[in-house]
Amino acid sequence: MIVWLNGTHGAGKTTTSALVQHLIPDSRVFDAEKVGETLMDIKPALPWPGTDNFQHWPPWRPLVVETARRVLDYTGGTLVVPMTVLVEQYWREISAGLAQHAIPVRHFVLHADQDTLRARIAGDAVLGPDSPFRLKYLAPYAEAARTWLHEEAEVVDTTHLTPDQAARRIARAVNR
């Protein structure tokens, strides 16, 4: 099984994924961003489709599916995947690819209101305060949440939850 933690930057995906992994037996965290980083390391660089987001490269989505499939074939258990996917077509490609391999997916969106997200980004110790990279995804997240994302996933509002509380809520839902 895959437990996919979606949501924009600052919602708590990375922190929560590590906590969820400890609460679900036989689980591992798979950071699909590393697949994108691998693609970014190819020299000479892959042609950009007019953006700085590796998710727009056509190989990224099937490579995420194939990597997850291969890891699950090797280890069994559950993969916890903390990864923002805000383009509906990309989510459809990934979820359809996983379904073709009969891999069940529990899709959660870690949500927080815009003020909370901005405050978290302002105090971000990883990318630094007020990361332009993280801030630029607030509007696309709001649009995805409004138009499709919240309908496709189980929404966990982290506005007033600690990462531990969010992780416990997700683990309870998965273990039911």
Disulfide bonds with the S-S distance in Angstrom:
none
